[in-house]
Amino acid sequence: MKTLFIGLGALLLCVACGGGKGSGKTDGALSAADSVMVADTMAAVSSLPDNLDGTFDDFVYTYASDKHFQLSRTCFPLPCTENGERIEIPRSEWEHDALYANQEFYNMLFDTEADMDYEKNVDVDSVYVAWLFLDKQRTRRYHFGRVRGHWMLQNIEEASLKGTPNEDFLRFFYEFCNDSTFQRAHIKSPLKFVTTDPEDDFRVMEAFISVDQWFAFRPVLPTDRMTNINYGQPYSAAAREKIVTFRGIGSGYNNTLFFTRHGGSWRLTAYEDLSN
């Protein structure tokens, strides 16, 4: 019985997102499409933990990996905007989107270390998950919001990165990742390196490494695209610092790159590897 209530609740969430479009019903009866939605939702939630909506991180991996759950947590018809032109995707035409769940790691971008605390904010009600296509200077952003306490995908937007606060840095970062000569010229030497103590996982060590050692220890860098999750952290085109995190999916992989604006360009000034 509890599963049925949850399934009907998820149906109401979808109606709340879409304003009840397309039902054409006034007598409370479920349409055939709605009946399928309830059945799919019941199947999706029956074996899932109850705390998926506690934080966005609790929710998003299940959303990305479970196609039935994804259908139940997407507002249909889903508004999608590309270069100012809006379309709506009906539930029947939706194709499962794994987001970044099939990647070994995902990235996040911050302007300051203090902004990294946004990731831990349990009160956040709106999150953007984005693909940043570095080679094309474009982005695809998925907007998730809470609807009656439950996370739902509410719209998708595709747009240019031109004119955005991170445009300058992302142009630099693309060249940094793809051109080893350029990369070498934009690393502070010696480079600050922070890592876990091999004899005590609860302690960290600070050292300085050469540029050659950076090339030996560096993480796998994105070449054409990267992710970004915006929990509300602000961005400024005038920022003097940019931070790129690398977080493993289902692993303890945890790397962070710290860049500082140096003259008219950027330079890698610190590297953390706190993987476990």
KALINUR-V959609 format. One record per residue. RES is the residue in three letters. SS is DSSP state (h for helix, s for strand, l for the rest). OMEGA is omega in degrees with one decimal (none if undefined). Layout:
BEGIN
res=RES ss=SS omega=OMEGA
res=RES ss=SS omega=OMEGA
END
This chain:
BEGIN
res=MET ss=l omega=178.6
res=LYS ss=h omega=179.6
res=THR ss=h omega=179.3
res=LEU ss=h omega=178.5
res=PHE ss=h omega=179.8
res=ILE ss=h omega=179.3
res=GLY ss=h omega=178.0
res=LEU ss=h omega=177.5
res=GLY ss=h omega=179.2
res=ALA ss=h omega=176.1
res=LEU ss=h omega=178.5
res=LEU ss=h omega=176.4
res=LEU ss=h omega=179.9
res=CYS ss=h omega=177.0
res=VAL ss=h omega=178.7
res=ALA ss=h omega=179.1
res=CYS ss=h omega=-172.7
res=GLY ss=h omega=178.8
res=GLY ss=l omega=177.5
res=GLY ss=l omega=-177.6
res=LYS ss=l omega=168.8
res=GLY ss=l omega=-178.1
res=SER ss=l omega=179.4
res=GLY ss=l omega=-175.9
res=LYS ss=l omega=174.7
res=THR ss=l omega=-176.2
res=ASP ss=l omega=176.9
res=GLY ss=l omega=179.6
res=ALA ss=l omega=178.7
res=LEU ss=l omega=173.6
res=SER ss=l omega=178.3
res=ALA ss=h omega=-179.9
res=ALA ss=h omega=179.5
res=ASP ss=h omega=178.3
res=SER ss=h omega=176.4
res=VAL ss=h omega=-179.7
res=MET ss=h omega=179.1
res=VAL ss=h omega=-179.5
res=ALA ss=h omega=178.6
res=ASP ss=h omega=-178.6
res=THR ss=h omega=178.1
res=MET ss=h omega=179.4
res=ALA ss=h omega=-176.1
res=ALA ss=h omega=-171.6
res=VAL ss=h omega=-172.8
res=SER ss=l omega=-176.7
res=SER ss=l omega=-177.9
res=LEU ss=l omega=178.7
res=PRO ss=l omega=-175.4
res=ASP ss=l omega=-171.1
res=ASN ss=l omega=-175.7
res=LEU ss=l omega=-178.8
res=ASP ss=l omega=178.8
res=GLY ss=l omega=174.2
res=THR ss=l omega=178.9
res=PHE ss=h omega=-179.7
res=ASP ss=h omega=176.3
res=ASP ss=h omega=-173.4
res=PHE ss=h omega=-161.5
res=VAL ss=h omega=-178.5
res=TYR ss=h omega=177.3
res=THR ss=h omega=177.2
res=TYR ss=h omega=-176.3
res=ALA ss=h omega=-171.3
res=SER ss=h omega=-176.0
res=ASP ss=l omega=-172.5
res=LYS ss=h omega=179.4
res=HIS ss=h omega=177.8
res=PHE ss=h omega=179.3
res=GLN ss=h omega=178.3
res=LEU ss=h omega=-177.7
res=SER ss=h omega=-177.9
res=ARG ss=l omega=175.0
res=THR ss=s omega=-179.7
res=CYS ss=s omega=179.2
res=PHE ss=s omega=-5.6
res=PRO ss=s omega=-171.9
res=LEU ss=s omega=176.7
res=PRO ss=s omega=176.7
res=CYS ss=s omega=-177.6
res=THR ss=s omega=176.0
res=GLU ss=s omega=-178.7
res=ASN ss=l omega=176.1
res=GLY ss=l omega=179.5
res=GLU ss=s omega=-175.1
res=ARG ss=s omega=171.0
res=ILE ss=s omega=176.1
res=GLU ss=s omega=-179.7
res=ILE ss=s omega=176.7
res=PRO ss=l omega=-179.1
res=ARG ss=h omega=-176.4
res=SER ss=h omega=-178.5
res=GLU ss=h omega=-178.1
res=TRP ss=l omega=174.2
res=GLU ss=l omega=-176.7
res=HIS ss=l omega=-178.6
res=ASP ss=l omega=-177.3
res=ALA ss=l omega=-177.6
res=LEU ss=l omega=-179.7
res=TYR ss=l omega=-174.4
res=ALA ss=l omega=-179.8
res=ASN ss=l omega=178.1
res=GLN ss=l omega=174.8
res=GLU ss=l omega=178.8
res=PHE ss=s omega=173.8
res=TYR ss=s omega=-177.8
res=ASN ss=s omega=168.8
res=MET ss=s omega=-175.4
res=LEU ss=s omega=-179.6
res=PHE ss=s omega=176.3
res=ASP ss=l omega=-178.0
res=THR ss=l omega=175.6
res=GLU ss=l omega=179.4
res=ALA ss=h omega=-179.6
res=ASP ss=h omega=-179.8
res=MET ss=h omega=177.8
res=ASP ss=h omega=177.9
res=TYR ss=h omega=-179.6
res=GLU ss=h omega=-176.7
res=LYS ss=h omega=-176.4
res=ASN ss=l omega=-177.4
res=VAL ss=l omega=-177.3
res=ASP ss=l omega=-177.7
res=VAL ss=l omega=-178.8
res=ASP ss=l omega=-178.8
res=SER ss=s omega=-178.1
res=VAL ss=s omega=174.9
res=TYR ss=s omega=171.9
res=VAL ss=s omega=-173.2
res=ALA ss=s omega=161.7
res=TRP ss=s omega=174.5
res=LEU ss=s omega=-179.0
res=PHE ss=s omega=-172.2
res=LEU ss=l omega=-177.7
res=ASP ss=l omega=-177.9
res=LYS ss=l omega=-177.8
res=GLN ss=l omega=178.6
res=ARG ss=s omega=179.1
res=THR ss=s omega=173.1
res=ARG ss=s omega=-173.3
res=ARG ss=s omega=176.8
res=TYR ss=s omega=-178.8
res=HIS ss=s omega=176.1
res=PHE ss=s omega=176.5
res=GLY ss=s omega=176.9
res=ARG ss=s omega=173.9
res=VAL ss=s omega=-176.9
res=ARG ss=l omega=175.4
res=GLY ss=l omega=-177.1
res=HIS ss=s omega=177.9
res=TRP ss=s omega=178.5
res=MET ss=s omega=169.4
res=LEU ss=s omega=-172.9
res=GLN ss=s omega=175.9
res=ASN ss=s omega=177.1
res=ILE ss=s omega=178.9
res=GLU ss=s omega=173.6
res=GLU ss=s omega=-175.4
res=ALA ss=s omega=176.1
res=SER ss=s omega=173.8
res=LEU ss=l omega=-179.7
res=LYS ss=l omega=179.4
res=GLY ss=l omega=178.0
res=THR ss=l omega=-177.6
res=PRO ss=l omega=-177.4
res=ASN ss=l omega=-175.5
res=GLU ss=h omega=-176.4
res=ASP ss=h omega=-178.3
res=PHE ss=h omega=-177.2
res=LEU ss=h omega=172.8
res=ARG ss=h omega=177.3
res=PHE ss=h omega=-174.8
res=PHE ss=h omega=177.2
res=TYR ss=h omega=179.2
res=GLU ss=h omega=178.4
res=PHE ss=h omega=-177.1
res=CYS ss=h omega=-171.3
res=ASN ss=h omega=-176.5
res=ASP ss=l omega=-174.6
res=SER ss=h omega=178.0
res=THR ss=h omega=176.2
res=PHE ss=h omega=-179.8
res=GLN ss=h omega=-179.2
res=ARG ss=h omega=-177.7
res=ALA ss=h omega=-176.3
res=HIS ss=l omega=175.6
res=ILE ss=s omega=177.3
res=LYS ss=s omega=-178.8
res=SER ss=s omega=-1.3
res=PRO ss=s omega=-176.2
res=LEU ss=s omega=177.0
res=LYS ss=s omega=-177.0
res=PHE ss=s omega=179.6
res=VAL ss=s omega=-179.4
res=THR ss=s omega=179.7
res=THR ss=s omega=176.9
res=ASP ss=s omega=-178.4
res=PRO ss=l omega=179.9
res=GLU ss=l omega=-179.0
res=ASP ss=s omega=-175.8
res=ASP ss=s omega=-177.8
res=PHE ss=s omega=178.9
res=ARG ss=s omega=176.5
res=VAL ss=s omega=179.4
res=MET ss=s omega=174.4
res=GLU ss=s omega=179.2
res=ALA ss=s omega=175.4
res=PHE ss=s omega=-177.1
res=ILE ss=s omega=178.3
res=SER ss=l omega=177.4
res=VAL ss=h omega=177.8
res=ASP ss=h omega=177.7
res=GLN ss=h omega=174.2
res=TRP ss=h omega=-179.2
res=PHE ss=h omega=177.9
res=ALA ss=h omega=-172.9
res=PHE ss=h omega=-169.9
res=ARG ss=l omega=175.0
res=PRO ss=l omega=173.3
res=VAL ss=l omega=-175.9
res=LEU ss=l omega=177.6
res=PRO ss=l omega=-177.3
res=THR ss=l omega=-177.5
res=ASP ss=l omega=179.8
res=ARG ss=s omega=177.2
res=MET ss=s omega=177.1
res=THR ss=s omega=166.9
res=ASN ss=s omega=175.5
res=ILE ss=s omega=-178.7
res=ASN ss=s omega=178.1
res=TYR ss=l omega=-176.6
res=GLY ss=l omega=-179.9
res=GLN ss=l omega=-178.7
res=PRO ss=l omega=175.6
res=TYR ss=l omega=178.5
res=SER ss=l omega=176.5
res=ALA ss=l omega=-179.3
res=ALA ss=l omega=-177.9
res=ALA ss=l omega=178.6
res=ARG ss=l omega=-177.1
res=GLU ss=s omega=172.0
res=LYS ss=s omega=-177.9
res=ILE ss=s omega=178.1
res=VAL ss=s omega=179.0
res=THR ss=s omega=175.7
res=PHE ss=s omega=-178.1
res=ARG ss=s omega=179.0
res=GLY ss=s omega=176.3
res=ILE ss=l omega=-177.8
res=GLY ss=l omega=178.8
res=SER ss=l omega=179.7
res=GLY ss=l omega=-178.6
res=TYR ss=l omega=-174.7
res=ASN ss=s omega=179.4
res=ASN ss=s omega=179.2
res=THR ss=s omega=177.4
res=LEU ss=s omega=-179.4
res=PHE ss=s omega=179.8
res=PHE ss=s omega=177.6
res=THR ss=s omega=177.4
res=ARG ss=s omega=-176.5
res=HIS ss=s omega=-174.6
res=GLY ss=l omega=179.8
res=GLY ss=l omega=-177.2
res=SER ss=s omega=-178.0
res=TRP ss=s omega=179.6
res=ARG ss=s omega=174.4
res=LEU ss=s omega=-175.6
res=THR ss=s omega=178.7
res=ALA ss=s omega=-178.1
res=TYR ss=s omega=177.0
res=GLU ss=s omega=171.1
res=ASP ss=s omega=-178.6
res=LEU ss=l omega=179.8
res=SER ss=l omega=176.0
res=ASN ss=l omega=none
END
